[in-house]
Amino acid sequence: MSAIKVENLVVKYGDLRAVSDVSLNISDGEAFGIIGKNGAGKTTLVETIEGLRNKTSGNISINGIDPSDNKRRKELYNMISVQLQSTNYPDKAKVEDLCKLFSSICDNPIDYKELLEQFDLIEKINKPVSSLSGGQKQKLSILFALISNPKIIFLDELTTGLDADARREIWKSLKNLKKNGVTIILVSHYIDDIEMVCDRIGIMKKGKLINVGTKEELIKTSGLSRRITFTCNDDVSSLLSELDGVNTIDSLGDQYTIIVSKENAAKKCSEILDQQKIKYSDYVVSRPTLEDVFLHLINDSNGGENNA
């Protein structure tokens, strides 16, 4: 069953198409990620689905409700919740006071103490927000979005500015939400956020949704075959770039990463290095990563579109 259905959505600002003919289905209980470069239209798409922006044309349905239908706006907002890209709270306000405030404006709030336990924040209940770490503040913002007991939650750039440990704590929290049947829409430009949390991924480019699928489906449909990494002190970019099947070559100092679209290209790369008697080490051949696929799709001027 579709929790969210978008058909041929267009959002224009003057002559600019911020969202261009996007169609999308998100299933009930699914964690769906949206990635793209800055300015790709991610936030505009999601805020239009939420009803925070006006659509130019197309159709949107959230469990049968059109978010532009003002008569059903209250019904919609009892069903969804939004954790915005940037949220600030008074530093001197205590965690419990804010929990009580958010609970007071909800028709059917969840017991905030249960949520504090779930997010490992119960010990902070009587502490001011200023005493919380960055990761704890982010978890608190998710908690506030969940107090209304939503069926669907929208999260935008959730882990920006957080350290590695805090990001892992956020991932753990989101996975627990998924287990409880909450539909999650996560917007991010961090590939690992999307990869760790989401069941399916939509890649946006210049307002269009150019591909949708699971990580495995995106890798398969990208046409990429292998990722090659090795260490070499010589400049071999021009030598290997002429090889049939080489898609991209990146070098950072003596560290090379080569993405190929033909499996035999991985073997040929090492053969050429050996033939030229070029010294190299740590030669590893592996499957392409989601980041490899993402960079390939957004930089491929001939890349096709696959809305779903």
For each residue, the residues with C-beta under 8 A, 3 or more apart:
1: 27 28
2: 5 25 26 27 28 61
3: 26 27 28 29 30 62 63 151 152 183
4: 24 25 26 49 60 61 62 152 183 185
5: 2 24 25 26 59 60 61
6: 9 22 23 24 25 49 58 59 60 61
7: 23 58 59 60
8: 21 22 23 57 58 59
9: 6 19 21 22 23 45 48 55 57 58 59 60
10: 17 19 20 21 22 55 56 57 58
11: 17 18 19 41 44 45 48 53 54 55 56 207
12: 15 16 17 18 56
13: 16 18
14:
15: 12
16: 12 13
17: 10 11 12 20 207
18: 11 12 13 41 44 207
19: 9 10 11 22 41 44 45 48 207
20: 10 17 41 206 207 208
21: 8 9 10 58 208 307
22: 6 8 9 10 19 45 58 207 208 209 307
23: 6 7 8 9 209 307 308
24: 4 5 6 202 209 212 307 308
25: 2 4 5 6 308
26: 2 3 4 5 30 32 183 185
27: 1 2 3 30 183
28: 1 2 3 151 181 183
29: 3 178 181 182 183
30: 3 26 27 183 184 199 200
31: 174 178 183 184 186 197 198 199
32: 26 183 184 185 186 198 199 200 201 202
33: 186 187 188 193 194 197 198 200 201 202
34: 42 45 46 185 186 187 188 201 202 204
35: 42 188 189 191 194 201 202 203 204 294
36: 40 41 42 189 203 204 205 298
37: 40 189 205 298
38: 189
39:
40: 36 37 204 205 206 207 298
41: 11 18 19 20 36 44 45 204 206 207 208
42: 34 35 36 45 46 187 189 204
43: 46 47 85 156 187
44: 11 18 19 41 47 48 53 207
45: 9 11 19 22 34 41 42 48 49 204 209
46: 34 42 43 49 50 154 156 185 187
47: 43 44 50 52 53
48: 9 11 19 44 45 51 52 53 54 55 60 67
49: 4 6 45 46 60 62 67 154 185
50: 46 47 67 80 82 154
51: 48 67 68 73 76
52: 47 48 82
53: 11 44 47 48
54: 11 48 68
55: 9 10 11 48 58 60 68
56: 10 11 12
57: 8 9 10
58: 6 7 8 9 10 21 22 55
59: 5 6 7 8 9 66
60: 4 5 6 7 9 48 49 55 66 67 68
61: 2 4 5 6 64 65 66
62: 3 4 49 65 67 76 79 80 152
63: 3 79 151 152
64: 61
65: 61 62 69 72 75 76 79
66: 59 60 61 69 72
67: 48 49 50 51 60 62 73 76
68: 51 54 55 60
69: 65 66 72 73 76
70: 73
71:
72: 65 66 69 75 76
73: 51 67 69 70 76 77
74: 77 78
75: 65 72 78 79
76: 51 62 65 67 69 72 73 79 80
77: 73 74 80
78: 74 75 107 108 148 150
79: 62 63 65 75 76 150 151 152
80: 50 62 76 77 150 151 152 153 154
81: 145 146 148 150 152 153 154
82: 50 52 145 153 154 156
83: 87 141 142 144 145 153 154 155 156 158
84: 87 156
85: 43 156 157 160
86:
87: 83 84 141
88:
89: 93 98 129 137 140
90: 93 129
91: 128 129 130
92: 128 129 130
93: 89 90 97 98 128 129
94: 97 98 125 126 127 128 129
95: 98 99 116 121 124 125 126 127 128 129 132 140
96: 99 100 112 125 126
97: 93 94 100 101
98: 89 93 94 95 101 102 129 140 144
99: 95 96 102 103 112 115 116 125 143 144 147
100: 96 97 103 104 112
101: 97 98 104 105
102: 98 99 105 106 109 112 144 147 148
103: 99 100 106 109 112 147
104: 100 101
105: 101 102
106: 102 103 109 147 148 149
107: 78 148
108: 78 148 149
109: 102 103 106 112 147 148 149
110: 114 115 146 147 148 149
111: 114 115
112: 96 99 100 102 103 109 115 116 143 147
113: 116 117 122 125
114: 110 111 117 118
115: 99 110 111 112 118 119 143 146 147
116: 95 99 112 113 119 121 122 124 125 143
117: 113 114 120 122
118: 114 115 173 176
119: 115 116 139 140 142 143 173
120: 117 139 169
121: 95 116 124 125 136 139 140 143
122: 113 116 117 125
123: 127
124: 95 116 121 127 131 132 136
125: 94 95 96 99 113 116 121 122
126: 94 95 96
127: 94 95 123 124 131 132
128: 91 92 93 94 95 131
129: 89 90 91 92 93 94 95 98 132 137 140
130: 91 92
131: 124 127 128
132: 95 124 127 129 136 137 140
133: 136 137 166
134: 137 138 161 162 163 166
135: 138 139 162 163 165 166 167 169 170
136: 121 124 132 133 139 140 166
137: 89 129 132 133 134 140 141
138: 134 135 141 142 158 159 162 166 170
139: 119 120 121 135 136 142 143 169 170 173
140: 89 95 98 119 121 129 132 136 137 143 144
141: 83 87 137 138 144 145
142: 83 119 138 139 145 146 153 155 158 170 173 174
143: 99 112 115 116 119 121 139 140 146 147
144: 83 98 99 102 140 141 147
145: 81 82 83 141 142 148 150 153 155
146: 81 110 115 142 143 149 150 153 177 182
147: 99 102 103 106 109 110 112 115 143 144
148: 78 81 102 106 107 108 109 110 145
149: 106 108 109 110 146
150: 78 79 80 81 145 146 153 182
151: 3 28 63 79 80 182 183
152: 3 4 62 63 79 80 81 182 183 184 185
153: 80 81 82 83 142 145 146 150 177 182 183 184 185
154: 46 49 50 80 81 82 83 185 187
155: 83 142 145 158 174 184 185 186 187
156: 43 46 82 83 84 85 187 188
157: 85 160 187 188 189
158: 83 138 142 155 170 174 186 188 193
159: 138 162 166 167 170 188 190 193
160: 85 157 190
161: 134
162: 134 135 138 159 166 167 170
163: 134 135 166 167
164: 167 168
165: 135 168 169
166: 133 134 135 136 138 159 162 163 169 170
167: 135 159 162 163 164 170 171 192 193
168: 164 165 171 172
169: 120 135 139 165 166 172 173
170: 135 138 139 142 158 159 162 166 167 173 174
171: 167 168 174 175 193 196 197
172: 168 169 175 176
173: 118 119 139 142 169 170 176 177
174: 31 142 155 158 170 171 177 178 184 186 197
175: 171 172 178 179 197
176: 118 172 173 179 180
177: 146 153 173 174 180 182 184
178: 29 31 174 175 181 182 184 197
179: 175 176
180: 176 177
181: 28 29 178
182: 29 146 150 151 152 153 177 178
183: 3 4 26 27 28 29 30 31 32 151 152 153
184: 30 31 32 152 153 155 174 177 178 197 198
185: 4 26 32 34 46 49 152 153 154 155
186: 31 32 33 34 155 158 174 193 194 197 198
187: 33 34 42 43 46 154 155 156 157
188: 33 34 35 156 157 158 159 193 194
189: 35 36 37 38 42 157
190: 159 160 193 194
191: 35 194 195 289 290 291 294
192: 167 195 196
193: 33 158 159 167 171 186 188 190 196 197
194: 33 35 186 188 190 191 197 198 201 290
195: 191 192 198 215 290
196: 171 192 193
197: 31 33 171 174 175 178 184 186 193 194
198: 31 32 33 184 186 194 195 201
199: 30 31 32 214
200: 30 32 33 212 213 214
201: 32 33 34 35 194 198 212 213 214 215 218 290
202: 24 32 33 34 35 209 211 212
203: 35 36 209 210 211 212 218 294 297 298
204: 34 35 36 40 41 42 45 207 208 209 210
205: 36 37 40 208 210 297 298 303
206: 20 40 41
207: 11 17 18 19 20 22 40 41 44 204
208: 20 21 22 41 204 205 305
209: 22 23 24 45 202 203 204 212 305 307
210: 203 204 205 297 298 303 304 305 306
211: 202 203 218 221 297 303 305 306
212: 24 200 201 202 203 209 306 307 308
213: 200 201 216 217 218 221 306 308
214: 199 200 201 217 218
215: 195 201 218 219 290
216: 213 219 220
217: 213 214 220 221
218: 201 203 211 213 214 215 221 222 290 293 297
219: 215 216 222 224 287 288 290 293
220: 216 217
221: 211 213 217 218 306
222: 218 219 288 292 293 296 297
223: 261 296
224: 219 227 247 259 260 261 288 292 293 296
225: 245 260 261 262 263 265 266 288
226: 259 260 263 265 266 285 286 287 288
227: 224 257 258 259 285 286 287 288 289 292
228: 256 257 258 259 260 266 269 283 284 285
229: 255 256 257 258 282 283 284 286
230: 256 280 281 282 283 284
231: 254 255 256 280 281 282
232: 236 254 256 273 278 279 280 281
233: 254 279
234: 278 279
235: 238 251
236: 232 239 240 256 273 278 280
237: 240 241 249 251 256
238: 235 241 242
239: 236 242 272 276
240: 236 237 243 246 249 258 269 272 273
241: 237 238 246 249
242: 238 239 246
243: 240 246 265 268 269 272
244: 262 265
245: 225 260 261 262 264 265 268
246: 240 241 242 243 249 258 259 260 265 269
247: 224 259 260 261 296
248: 258 259 295 296
249: 237 240 241 246 256 257 258
250: 256 257 258
251: 235 237 254 255 256 257
252: 255
253:
254: 231 232 233 251
255: 229 231 251 252
256: 228 229 230 231 232 236 237 249 250 251
257: 227 228 229 249 250 251
258: 227 228 229 240 246 248 249 250 269
259: 224 226 227 228 246 247 248 288 292 296
260: 224 225 226 228 245 246 247 263 265 266 269
261: 223 224 225 245 247 265
262: 225 244 245 265
263: 225 226 260 266
264: 245 267 268
265: 225 226 243 244 245 246 260 261 262 268 269
266: 225 226 228 260 263 269 270 285
267: 264 270 271
268: 243 245 264 265 271 272
269: 228 240 243 246 258 260 265 266 272 273
270: 266 267 273 274 283
271: 267 268 274 275
272: 239 240 243 268 269 275 276
273: 232 236 240 269 270 276 278 280
274: 270 271 277 278
275: 271 272
276: 239 272 273
277: 274
278: 232 234 236 273 274
279: 232 233 234
280: 230 231 232 236 273 283
281: 230 231 232
282: 229 230 231
283: 228 229 230 270 280
284: 228 229 230
285: 226 227 228 266
286: 226 227 229
287: 219 226 227
288: 219 222 224 225 226 227 259 292 293
289: 191 227 292 293
290: 191 194 195 201 215 218 219 293 294
291: 191 294 295
292: 222 224 227 259 288 289 295 296
293: 218 219 222 224 288 289 290 296 297
294: 35 191 203 290 291 297 298
295: 248 291 292 298 299
296: 222 223 224 247 248 259 292 293 299 300 303
297: 203 205 210 211 218 222 293 294 300 303
298: 36 37 40 203 205 210 294 295 303
299: 295 296
300: 296 297 303
301:
302:
303: 205 210 211 296 297 298 300
304: 210
305: 208 209 210 211
306: 210 211 212 213 221
307: 21 22 23 24 209 212
308: 23 24 25 212 213
